[in-house]
Amino acid sequence: MSAPIERPRAALLLVDFQFDFLSPQGRLPVDAQQARAMLVVANRLIEASPRLGYEVAYVGNEFAPRDFPANWFRRNAAIRGTPGAALDPALRRVPGAPYFPKGRSDAFSNTGLEGFLDSHAVGRLIVAGAHADACVLRTALSALRRGYQVAVPEDAVAAASGSRRERALVRLRRAGARVLPADELLAHGQAEDGVEVMLSAG
């Protein structure tokens, strides 16, 4: 993709905010306390997106019903067409914001996502979501390989345990993502300036 300076916009990617991952009754839930906190912070980011200048896109797993044995290992979570694959109703929805289904950990496995980012001149991504050590990590690493600048709000991601979440954040930092509290993003008025400052700081 083009250099970030040629793609000045930022986008908030909301990865796998689905019932099977966020609800304690889901088939493959993250830690319940992390899920609650993550939803609160993610909703703050979504609400502030017009002020921050973020595009917003939702991403979710939709696994094929006959995807054996992978579905067995995933405890049949997020099977396409089931209630568990639906976005959690507590997550704010932005009218007109796109939703990109995927069958792999990396959100860029749906080529429509990069097409959307290209069409909106997006060069900087804010990645939030469930299973920080899986789909969030894979999506962020894939974005970095594609030349995007990546910020991960550390309080807007969740995993099955605190240790798994922290290990994922360490890997993201080492790979070049900017890991920071969401409040540091929310403190800036425009994504074109604010995210660039956050990504290039320290």
C-alpha positions as CSV (number, residue, x, y, z in Angstrom):
1,M,0.0,0.0,0.0
2,S,1.0,3.6,-0.3
3,A,3.1,5.3,2.4
4,P,1.0,6.5,5.4
5,I,1.6,10.2,4.5
6,E,-0.4,9.5,1.4
7,R,-3.2,7.9,3.4
8,P,-3.9,10.4,6.3
9,R,-7.1,8.9,7.6
10,A,-7.5,6.6,10.6
11,A,-9.9,3.8,11.2
12,L,-11.2,2.0,14.3
13,L,-11.4,-1.8,13.7
14,L,-13.7,-3.6,16.1
15,V,-12.7,-7.2,16.0
16,D,-14.9,-10.1,17.1
17,F,-17.2,-8.3,19.6
18,Q,-19.5,-11.3,19.3
19,F,-21.8,-13.1,21.8
20,D,-19.8,-16.3,21.8
21,F,-16.6,-14.4,22.9
22,L,-18.0,-11.7,25.2
23,S,-20.8,-13.4,27.1
24,P,-20.0,-15.8,30.0
25,Q,-22.6,-18.1,28.3
26,G,-20.8,-18.0,25.0
27,R,-18.9,-21.0,23.6
28,L,-15.4,-19.4,23.7
29,P,-15.6,-16.5,26.1
30,V,-12.8,-14.1,27.1
31,D,-12.4,-13.2,30.8
32,A,-15.7,-11.7,31.9
33,Q,-14.2,-8.8,33.7
34,Q,-12.0,-7.9,30.8
35,A,-15.0,-8.2,28.4
36,R,-17.1,-5.8,30.4
37,A,-14.3,-3.2,30.6
38,M,-13.4,-3.7,26.9
39,L,-17.0,-3.0,25.9
40,V,-17.2,0.2,27.9
41,V,-13.9,1.5,26.4
42,A,-14.8,0.4,22.9
43,N,-18.1,2.2,23.1
44,R,-16.4,5.4,24.2
45,L,-14.1,5.1,21.1
46,I,-17.0,4.5,18.8
47,E,-19.0,7.4,20.3
48,A,-15.9,9.7,19.9
49,S,-15.2,8.6,16.3
50,P,-16.8,11.5,14.6
51,R,-14.8,14.0,16.7
52,L,-11.6,12.0,16.3
53,G,-12.1,11.6,12.6
54,Y,-12.1,7.8,12.6
55,E,-13.8,5.6,10.1
56,V,-15.4,2.6,11.9
57,A,-15.5,-1.0,10.7
58,Y,-16.8,-4.1,12.4
59,V,-15.1,-7.5,11.9
60,G,-16.5,-10.9,13.0
61,N,-15.8,-14.6,12.8
62,E,-18.3,-16.6,10.8
63,F,-17.1,-20.1,10.6
64,A,-18.6,-22.7,8.2
65,P,-20.8,-25.3,10.0
66,R,-18.9,-28.2,8.5
67,D,-15.4,-26.9,9.2
68,F,-14.2,-30.0,11.0
69,P,-12.1,-30.5,13.1
70,A,-11.5,-26.8,13.6
71,N,-14.9,-26.1,15.0
72,W,-14.4,-28.8,17.6
73,F,-11.3,-27.0,18.8
74,R,-13.2,-23.7,18.8
75,R,-16.1,-25.4,20.8
76,N,-18.4,-24.6,17.8
77,A,-18.1,-20.9,18.5
78,A,-19.2,-18.2,16.0
79,I,-20.7,-20.7,13.5
80,R,-22.2,-18.7,10.6
81,G,-25.9,-18.0,11.1
82,T,-26.0,-18.9,14.8
83,P,-26.8,-16.4,17.6
84,G,-23.3,-16.8,19.0
85,A,-21.8,-15.3,15.8
86,A,-23.9,-12.1,16.2
87,L,-22.3,-8.9,17.5
88,D,-22.9,-8.3,21.2
89,P,-25.9,-6.1,21.5
90,A,-24.1,-4.0,24.1
91,L,-21.7,-2.8,21.4
92,R,-22.6,0.5,19.8
93,R,-23.4,0.3,16.1
94,V,-22.6,3.2,13.7
95,P,-25.2,3.5,11.0
96,G,-23.7,2.7,7.6
97,A,-20.4,1.4,9.1
98,P,-19.4,-1.8,7.3
99,Y,-19.2,-5.3,8.7
100,F,-16.6,-7.7,7.4
101,P,-17.0,-11.5,8.1
102,K,-14.0,-13.7,8.2
103,G,-13.2,-17.3,8.5
104,R,-9.6,-16.9,9.7
105,S,-7.9,-15.0,12.5
106,D,-6.6,-12.3,10.3
107,A,-9.3,-9.7,9.4
108,F,-7.4,-9.0,6.2
109,S,-8.4,-12.5,5.0
110,N,-11.5,-10.7,3.9
111,T,-10.1,-8.7,1.0
112,G,-13.0,-6.3,1.3
113,L,-11.5,-4.8,4.4
114,E,-8.4,-3.5,2.6
115,G,-10.6,-2.3,-0.2
116,F,-12.6,-0.2,2.3
117,L,-9.5,1.2,3.9
118,D,-8.0,2.1,0.5
119,S,-11.2,3.8,-0.6
120,H,-11.1,6.0,2.6
121,A,-7.4,6.8,2.4
122,V,-6.7,5.0,5.7
123,G,-3.1,4.6,6.7
124,R,-3.5,4.3,10.5
125,L,-5.5,1.7,12.3
126,I,-6.8,1.5,15.9
127,V,-7.4,-2.2,16.6
128,A,-9.7,-3.3,19.5
129,G,-11.4,-6.6,20.2
130,A,-11.7,-10.0,21.7
131,H,-9.0,-12.7,22.0
132,A,-6.1,-10.3,22.0
133,D,-3.7,-13.2,21.6
134,A,-5.5,-14.5,18.5
135,C,-7.6,-12.4,16.1
136,V,-6.5,-9.0,17.5
137,L,-2.9,-10.0,17.3
138,R,-3.1,-11.6,13.9
139,T,-5.0,-8.6,12.4
140,A,-2.6,-6.1,13.9
141,L,0.5,-8.0,12.7
142,S,-1.0,-8.3,9.2
143,A,-1.7,-4.6,9.2
144,L,1.9,-3.8,10.1
145,R,3.2,-6.1,7.4
146,R,1.0,-4.2,4.9
147,G,2.5,-0.8,6.0
148,Y,-0.2,0.5,8.2
149,Q,0.6,2.3,11.4
150,V,-1.2,0.5,14.2
151,A,-2.4,1.5,17.7
152,V,-3.9,-0.9,20.1
153,P,-5.8,0.5,23.1
154,E,-4.7,-1.8,25.8
155,D,-8.0,-1.4,27.7
156,A,-10.1,-2.2,24.6
157,V,-8.8,-5.7,24.1
158,A,-9.5,-8.9,26.1
159,A,-8.3,-12.5,26.3
160,A,-9.2,-15.6,28.2
161,S,-6.8,-14.6,31.0
162,G,-4.7,-11.7,32.1
163,S,-1.5,-13.5,31.3
164,R,-2.6,-14.2,27.8
165,R,-3.6,-10.6,27.2
166,E,-0.3,-9.3,28.5
167,R,1.7,-11.6,26.4
168,A,-0.2,-10.5,23.3
169,L,0.4,-6.8,24.2
170,V,4.1,-7.5,24.6
171,R,4.2,-9.2,21.1
172,L,2.4,-6.2,19.6
173,R,4.8,-3.7,21.1
174,R,7.8,-5.7,19.9
175,A,6.3,-5.9,16.4
176,G,6.0,-2.1,16.2
177,A,2.4,-1.4,17.3
178,R,1.8,1.5,19.6
179,V,0.1,0.0,22.8
180,L,-1.5,2.7,24.9
181,P,-4.5,3.5,27.1
182,A,-7.6,4.6,25.1
183,D,-7.7,7.9,27.1
184,E,-4.6,8.9,25.2
185,L,-6.4,8.5,21.9
186,L,-9.6,10.1,23.2
187,A,-7.6,13.2,24.3
188,H,-6.8,14.2,20.7
189,G,-9.2,16.1,18.5
190,Q,-8.4,14.6,15.1
191,A,-7.1,11.2,14.1
192,E,-4.9,12.6,11.4
193,D,-2.9,14.5,14.1
194,G,-3.7,12.6,17.3
195,V,-3.0,9.0,16.1
196,E,0.2,10.1,14.4
197,V,1.4,11.7,17.6
198,M,0.5,8.6,19.6
199,L,2.1,6.2,17.1
200,S,5.4,8.2,16.9
201,A,5.7,9.0,20.6
202,G,8.3,7.3,22.8
